[in-house]
Amino acid sequence: MSDSLAQETNSGPSRSVLAHQSRIGDVLLKVENITLRFGGVKAINGVSFDIRKGEVRSIIGPNGAGKSSMLNCINGFYQPQEGSIWYQGKTYSPMRPYDAASNGIARTFQNIALFKGMTTLDNIMTGRILKQKASLLEQAFYIGRGRSEEIEHREFVEDIIDFLEIQSIRKTPVGRLPYGLQKRVELGRALAAEPTLLLLDEPMAGMNVEEKEDMSRFIIDVNDHFGTTIALIEHDMGVVMDLSDRVVVLDYGSLLADGTPDEVRGNQAVIDAYLGVAHD
């Protein structure tokens, strides 16, 4: 968090800005006056913002600002005490995890949440669960829809493995993989659900420069080629400024700023929050 927000950065892969911006559409998700309390502590305090179809929307802020809590409200893991969430024109108060998953909201986690004893292929296959229509009997005996769906889902997952360039580890238990590859597998599992909105909670935490460049490239490709809308939490300001269409800044659970990367980069309140500037 020590990076200067005023410094121009060119650490990520480039993209056709005009072509990309022309694909950004109407509001896909809107949070209105969300307030989340844990006992007497307000983790989120009356925050409102929206996410548009096709954009990369970053949520940033110092540690403890409420970023992950906001993602947890969006996908229904936390239930805010106040406010509402609008998604695809419908209001959810509150959003439930099943509503989020079944309506195309997928996510990765700040701490990797994979099945360490399962292979890369099998981990990504778990992302297809909501797409399965076969009965338990059909799946157990590999008959009828159980057989046809298994073939269909495996073909889909193999395409994701090719897209993420992880063919060489498809049969490797993920517990044996280095951290950066585990993050890529987790991204693959989220993509297997064919999300309309993809929530990424610090997808590059703990990565070296080369791993960050690879992940940045995959995020751009997911957004450009699949048209997936992305909400991203990330501490690397170079990555945020390179990838984002718009940026939300939280501080102590409240909305501090909301705008384009250039607007946020030049916002004195944001600079003060990141640099810890004291006020009399």
N, C-alpha and C positions, 0 to 999 in steps of 0.2 A: 504493500500500500504506500510505499515511499515514492513511487513514480510521480513525477510532476505532471499534473493534468494539462498544464499549459504547453507541454512539449509535444511537437508533432511526431507521430510515430508511423513507421512503415514496416512493422514486423510481420504482418500477415500477408496472405496471398491477395492479389488484386482481383477485381471483378469489374464487369461493365456496369457502372453505376446507373447510367440513364436507362439501360435496358432492364436492370433489376427494379428500379423505382417505378417503372411503367407497369410492373406486375403487382404492385402493392394495391390491395383493394379496400373494401369497407371494413368496419370494425368487426372482428371475430369474437373477441372477448373483452368484457369491461368489468372492472371491479369498482364498486361504488361505496365509499365511506366505510371501508373494512376496518373494524377494530377487533383485535384479538388480545385477550387478557389471560395471564396465568397467575391466578390469585390476585394480588394487588399490583402486579407488573403488567404494563401495557407493552406487548411485543410489537403490535401494530396499532397506530392511532389515527383512525379516520382517513385512510389512504384511498385515493381514487386515481385510476389511469386506465387506458385501453390498449389493446393489441390488435393491429390490423392484419388482414389476410396477406400472407406472403412476405411479411417483414421479419427481420431479426431485431427483437426488442430486448435490450439488456437491462437488468436490474442490478444496480451497484450500490455500494455504501460501505462504510467502515464495519469492522467486526461487531456483531450484535445489533446491526441496524434493522433486522427483521426481514432480510431477503429470503432466506430459506423458509421462514414462517409464512411469507406471502405465497410461495410456490405450494406449500402444504395446504393453504386455504384454497388455492385455485384447483388443486386436484382432489380436494375433499378429505385429506388426511387430518387437517385441523378444521374445526367448526368455529368460525368467528362469532362473537357475541352480538356484533352489530354489522350492518351493511349487507350488500347482496352482490352476486356474481351473475353477469349476463354472458351467455355463451351461445353463439349462433342464433341470436335473437330471442332466446328464452332465458328467463330468470331462474336462478337456483339460490334458494336461501334456506338452508345452506346447500352447497354442492356436496354430493356424496361420492366416495371413491368409485363406486360402480357406475354412477352417472358419468363421471369424468372418463373412465376407461372405455365404456361402451359407446361414448360419443366422440371418441377420437383424440383424447388427451393422454399422452404418454410422457414418461419422465425418466431421467436418470437421477442418481442420488449423490450427495456430497461424499458420503462414505460408500464405497462400492458394495452393492447388494446383489452378488451373484451366488450361484450354487457351486461352491468351490470344487466339489468332487465330480461335477458333471463336465462334459466336454464343451468346447466352444459351440459346436453345432447344437447340442441339446439345450444349452442355456438360451441360445437365440430362438430355438423352437418354442420355448415357454412363452415367448411373446405372441405366439399364434393362438393361445388358448381361447380367447374370446371369439376367434374366427371359426372354431370347431363346432359343427352342428351334429356330428355323429353321436349316437348313444354310447353309454359306457360299455355295453355289450359289444357293439360294433367295433369300438376301439380295442377292447380286450382281445377279441378273436380276429381282428384285422380282416373284417368282412364288410361288404356293402360300402356305406359311406365312410366307415373307418379306414378302409384301404385307399379309396380314391382321395379322401382328404389328406391322408398321410403323405401320399405322393405329391399332391398339390402344394402342401405346406413346406415340404422339404425342398421342392424346386424354388419356392419363394425365398426360403432361408439361404439356399445356396447362392442365389442372386445377391443377397445382402452381403454374404461372405466375400463374394467377388468384388462387390462395390467397395467394401472396407479393406480390401487387400489383405485378408487374413486366411487365405486358403491353406497356408502351411501349418496353421494351428487348429484347423477345424476339428480334429480328433484329440486334441490335447486338453486334459482337465484344466479348467481355468485357474485353479489354485497353484498351478506350476508356472503360470505366465507372469512376466514382469508387469509392473503397475500400469504402464502406459497401454499395453495390449489389453489388460483387463478393462480399462476405461473404454477401449474401442469395442470390446465384446458387449459391454453394457449398452453402448450406443446402438449396436446391432440389435439387441433384444428389444429396445424401445422402437426401432424402425420396423421390426417384425409385426408390430401392431398396426402398421399403416396409419400413423397419427396424422390428424389435421393440425394439431398443436403439439409441439414437442417442447417439454420443459427440461432444461439442462442445468443442473445444480453443480457449479464449479467443475465442468468437464475436464479442465486442464490443471486442476490442483495437483501439485507434486510432480509435474512433468518437466523434463528438460526442454531446451529450446527446440530441438528437432521434433520431439513428440508434440509440442504445442503447434508447430507449423503443420504437422500432419493432421492434427485434430481440427485446426482452423480450416484447412482445405476441405475436410469431410463435412464440416458444418456448412460451409458455403455451397458445396455440391448438393447436400440434402435440401437446402433452401432453394437453390437455383433449378436443379433437375427434377426434384419431386414436388416442388411448390409448397413444401412444408413450412408452416409458420413456426418460428422458434422464439421462445423466451429463455434468456440466458443469464445466469448468475456467474460472474467471473471477476477475479481480483486483479488479473493482469490488464492494466489500463491500455497497453498497446493493442492487445487482442480486442478489447471492448471497442476502442475507437476505430479499429480497422473493419470489424465485422458488422457493427450495429447500424441500423437505420434510425432508431431513436433509443434514448437512454432514460431510464427512471432512476433517480437517486434517492435513497432512503437514509435517514440518520435518526437514531434513537426511536425507530418505529414510525417516524413521520416523513411525509413527502417533502424533500428538500428542493428537488429540481426535476424537470421533465422537458426533454427537447432533443434536438439532433446532437450528435457527438460534438460538433463545433460549439454549439450553444452551451452544452454542459462543460466542455473543456475550459471555456472562458468565464464560467460562473464563479464569482468570488466566494460565495457561500459554500459551494462544493469544494473549492480549493482549500478553504479554511477547515472544513470538516475532515478532509483527508490528511492535511498537514498538522491538525491539532492546534490551530491558532487560538490562543486565549483572547477573550474579550473582557474589558473592564466593566 
